[in-house]
Amino acid sequence: MIGWFGGSKDDKRLPEELGPLGAGIGGALVIDFLSLEADTLGGRPAMPLPRSGPFIIAGYGEARLEASTVLSRYYDDEHRMIQVLSASGRPGDAAEDISFYQPWDSVVPAGAGEWSRWTGPQGLIGMPSYDADGIVYQRFWGDGPDRAELVQFVEEVDDGEAQRSIHQTCMLYYRPVGAAREMLLINVERDLEQAQNSTGSSVEFLIGYGIGPADVRRV
């Protein structure tokens, strides 16, 4: 969600509890990355590992992926996100999976030809592997040697001042880093309010890792 957070938050009321972590916009989470640091020893992460400490929530997004799974995302003003999968997305709901992502790169394709190179029938996103300037990731979603269909959903995002409906088209890749699994999320974002405007679209690259429920707590 590049460029969408970081506005002033002058409201001093307690933030509404949102998502399974029960933390609201303007509130804070504390993340402990010591386990991640230990698991990645001996590996070479694509970018520096995140540091343990507070995560101030600047925005919250939610999408229903299927009947039994809700995706919840907490964003800070550095465009990092904590992503949680749960059954209902309600505060206190048991987290089925928690991961942390931070932006790595961004591309704005120029014209239909460039978009086809990324998302067309033989596009780069969805192929069995992705070579990011010599760092090779394998596809996490979808089996077989052919290009896989991309995952699509609409995320409703709130930054405390405005709400946006963001259409997401994405594919997840991975590679081993030490004993950990480094994830590469390649995501095409399109603000539905700008559906007729190509400037509302971009290809975002995020690097992420799984973290445990005990590594994240609300403060």
N, C-alpha and C positions, 0 to 999 in steps of 0.2 A: 504494500500500500504506500508506495513511494510518494512523498510530498503531501500526504493527507493528514498528518498529525503534527502536533507541536504548537497549536494555538493556545492562547491564554485560557486558564481555568480559574475564574474568580469566585465561583460558587463555593462557599465554605461549608455547605451541608455535607453530612456523611454520604459517601457515594453509594448508590444502589448496588446491592450484591448481584453479580452477574456470573453466569456459567457455573460449572462444577467446582471451580476453585473459590467461588463466593466472593470475588474481588471486583470492585467497581472502578469506573473511570475516575482518575484522580487518586485512587488508592494505590497500594504497593504490595508487591510480592517480594520475597527474598529467595534467591536461587543459589544453591550450593553445587558447584561444579567439581568438587574434589574427586568424586567417583569417576567423572568423565576424564579428568586429567590423568587419573591412574590408568584407566582403560586405554587411553591413547598413547601411553608411553611406548616408545620405539617406532611409532608411526609418524607420518608427515602430513598433518592436516592441511587442507587447501588454503585455509586462512587461520589467523591466530584464534585459539580457543577463547570463548567468552570467559569473563572473570566473574567469580562469585560476588554476590552483593544484591542491592535492591534493584527492583524492576518496577518503575513507576508507570502505571497504566494510562496511556493516552487514548486508547480506542479499544473497542470490543466488537468482534464479528462472530456471526453464527450462521450455520447452514445445516440443514438436514440432508445427510448423505443417503440414507435409506430408512426404512420404517423403524429400525432399532438402533440407529447410530446418529448422534448429533456431533458436529464438529464445532468446537468453540476456540476462538483465537483472541488472545490478549496481546495488544500492541503497545510498544513504548514509542517515544518521539524520535528514536534512532531507527525506527522501522524494523526492529527485531520483534519476534513473536513467540509466545508460548502457545502451543497447539495441543488441545485436549480432545480426545474422543470419549464420549460417554453415551449412555442410553437415552437420557432426556435433556441434558444440557442445563439442568436446574442446579442451584447451589446445593452442595453436599452430595451430589450424585457421584458414584464411584467412577474414577477415571480408568478407562480401559487402556489408554495409551497417552503418554505425555511426551512431547518433543519440543525442542528449542531451535529456532531458525534465525539466522541473521543474513541480511542482504550481501550478495557477493558481486553481482553484476546486473546490468540492465541493458536491453536493446530495444530501440524503436525502429522496426522495419519500415523501409520507405517503399510503399507501393505494393500492389498485388503480387508481383513476382517475388519480392523479398518475403512477404507473408507466406507464400506457397512453399518457399524453401524451409520455413520453420514448421508450418502446420498443415501443408498440403498432403495429398495421398502418399507421397514419398518424403515427407518432411522430416527434419532432424528430430523433432520432438516425437517420441513414441518408438523410435528405433531400438533394437535390443541393447545397444550400448551408446554412450555419448562421450565424445572426446572433447574435454574442456582444456584446450591448449596443452595436450600431453597428459592430462589427468583423466584416466578412463573410468567411467562409471557404468555399471550394469543396470538394466531396467529392473525395477522392483515390482511394478505392477504389470501383469500379463506374461504369459508363457509363449514359447515358440520363437522361430527365427524371423518372423515377419513383423512389420510395424504394428504396434498395438493401438487400439482406440484410446484416445485421450479421455481422462476423467473430467466431467463437467458438472458444475453446480453454481448456484447463485448465493453469494454470501451477503448477509445484511450487516452493514458496518455502521457503528455509532461512535462518534468521537466526543460526545457530550454536548455538541452544538448542532450537529447535522447528521442525518442518516443517509447512507448511500447503498444502492443495490449493485454489487460488483459481480459480474459474470466471470467465472474462473474456468480456464481450460488448462489442464496440467498433466504432468507425468513425473513420477518419482523414480530416481536412480540411487544407487548406493555403491560403496566400495569399502573394503576393510581398512581401518586405520588403527594399528595396534590390535587390541582385543575389541575395539569398538567398531561400529558401523557408521560411516559418514554418509549422510543422505544429501542428495542434490535434488531439490524441488525446482522444476522448470515450469513456470506458470505464466499463462497469458491472461492479463487482467484487462477487463473492459467495463468502464463505468456505464451502466445502462442509461443514465441521463445524457450521456454523450454518444449514444449508439450510432448516430449518423456522422460522428466526427472521429476520424482515425486517430486524432491526438489523444483520444481516450483509451488507447490500447498500447500495451508494451509487453515485452517478454522479460520476466523477472527470474533471476537465478538466486536461489537461497541455499545456504549450507546449514544442515541441521544434524542434531544427535538426539537419540532417545534419552530421557532422564526419568528417574523414579519419582513416585509420589512423595517420598520422604525428602526429596531434594528441593521441593517447592513448598513454601508456606506463606500464608497471608499475614501481614503485619498491620 
